C-alpha cells in the first residue's frame, strides 16, 4: 500500500474514533449537570439500538447501491447536524434523547463502512489493517486529552469540560470534518451490487445454522450475558469518577485505551500459551476484578484502585471481544465469515448492550431514589452488583464451555501462523 493512501486511511480511522470518544465518555456528566441524572442510561440505550439497525442499513442499502465513501461522508455530515442540535434540547429530555438516537443511527453504520474502505484497498489485511486501525484508538485517546486539557481552558473554575456542551460541539465539528474528508477517499464501489441480500443473512441467521454446536451456543450466550455488566462500566464510570472528585475524567479514562493498544500487540503471545477458553475466561475475570476494585475504592476514594480498574480495559476488551472475533472467524467457513462477525456484533454491541444499559439504568435509579448523586457507600454497593454478575457468567462459561482440544489447538495454530 502506498504511503499516501495509508495516510488517508489512517486519518479516516483517527477521526472515526475521535468522534465517538468525544461524546461517549462525557455525555453522562453533561446530562447530570442538566437535571437528567435519572436518564443517563438512555444514550447507552440508543447506541446499541443503532448498532442493531446498522447491519440492515449497510447490508440492504449501502452495500448495494452507493459508493461506500459517499455514504460514509453523507452519514457523518447528517450526524454533525443532529449532534449540533442536541445541546439545545436540554430543556426537553425526550427531544434530547431522540436527537441522540438520530445521531447514533447516522454514526453506527460508519464503523463497518470505514472498515470496508480500508479492506477494499488492502492486499494483506492481516498485516496492513492493524497498523491503520490503531489510529482509531489514538483518536479516542486524543479526544479525551483535548477535553481535559484544552477545553478546560475555556470553562470557569467551578465547571468541568464534561459538564458543558463543548464536547458535543467538538463531536459535531469532527463529524463534519470527516464527512467532507470522506469524499476525497478512494472510490469504493458498493461491494454487494447486484447480489441478493436478505435480512436473515445480514444478522447472521445462516451463519448461526452452520456454526451451531454446544460450544458455540455457550460462547454466544456468555457473550450476551457479559455485556450486561459491561454496560454498567460505559454508563456510569464517568459519574463515579465525578463522585470521587476526579478532575480530568475524560483524560483519565483514556488509560483504558492505552492499555487496549498494549494488549492488542500482546494477544498472539498469550494466545499460544493460554488457548481460546482460557483467553476468554481471563477476559471475563478482568471484568470481575475491575468492578471489585471500583467497589473497594469507593468509601475511601482510593485513586490507584480506580486507575487500575480502568487500566484493565485492555484485558477486558482484547482477551474477550478480540479473542471472540478470532474464535468466530476461525470456526466459520469463508462463505459465512462476514455473516458470523455480523452475528456476534448483533448479539453483543446490539442486543447485549441494549439489555445491559436498561438494567444498569434501573439499578442506578433505584440507588439514586430521587437524589442528585450517589453517596460513596451507594457507589460501593452499586459496583458489587456487576462484579457478582460477571463472576456468575465466568463460572457458567468455565463449567459449560467444552470446546474440543484439537479444535482449540487448531485455532491457536492458525492465529499465530
PERAVEN-V227123 format. One line per field, one symbol per residue. ss: DSSP state (h for helix, s for strand, l for the rest). psi: psi as a letter, one per 40 degrees, with the letter a starting at -180 (. if undefined). Layout:
# PERAVEN-V227123
ss: ???
psi: ???
This chain:
# PERAVEN-V227123
ss: llhhhhhhhhhhhhhhhhhhhhhhllhhhhhhllllhhhlllhhhhhhhhhhhhhhhhhhhhhhhllhhhhhhhhhhhhhhhhhhhhhhlllhhhhhhhhhhhhhhhhhhhhhhhhhhhhllllhhhhhhhhhhhhhhhhhhhhhhhhhlhhhhllllllhhhllhhhhhhhhhhhhhhhhhllllllllllllllllhhhhllhhhhhhhllhhhhhhhhhhhhhhhhhhhhhhhhhhhhhhlllllhhhhhhhhhhhhhhhhhhhhhhhhhhhhhhhhhhhhhhhhhhhhhhhhhhllllhhhhhhhhhlhhhhhhhhhhhhhhhhhhhlllllhhhhhhhhhhhhhhhhhhhhhhhhhhhhhhhhlllllllhhhhhhhhhhhhhhhhhhhhhhhhhllllhhhhhhhhhhhhl
psi: hiddddddddddddddddddddddeeddddddefffdeeeeddeddddddddddddddddcdeddihddddddddddddddddddddeedegdddddddddddddddddeddddddddddeidgddddddddddddddddddddddddedddeeiideiiddeiedddddddddddddddddeeiihgihdfheihhiddddefddddddehidddddddddddddeddddddddedddddddefhdgddddeedddddddddddeddddddddiddddddddddddddddddddddddefhdddddddddedddddddddddddddddddiiddedddddddddddcdcddddddddddddddddddfeidiiidddddddddddddddddddddddddhfhiddddddddddde.
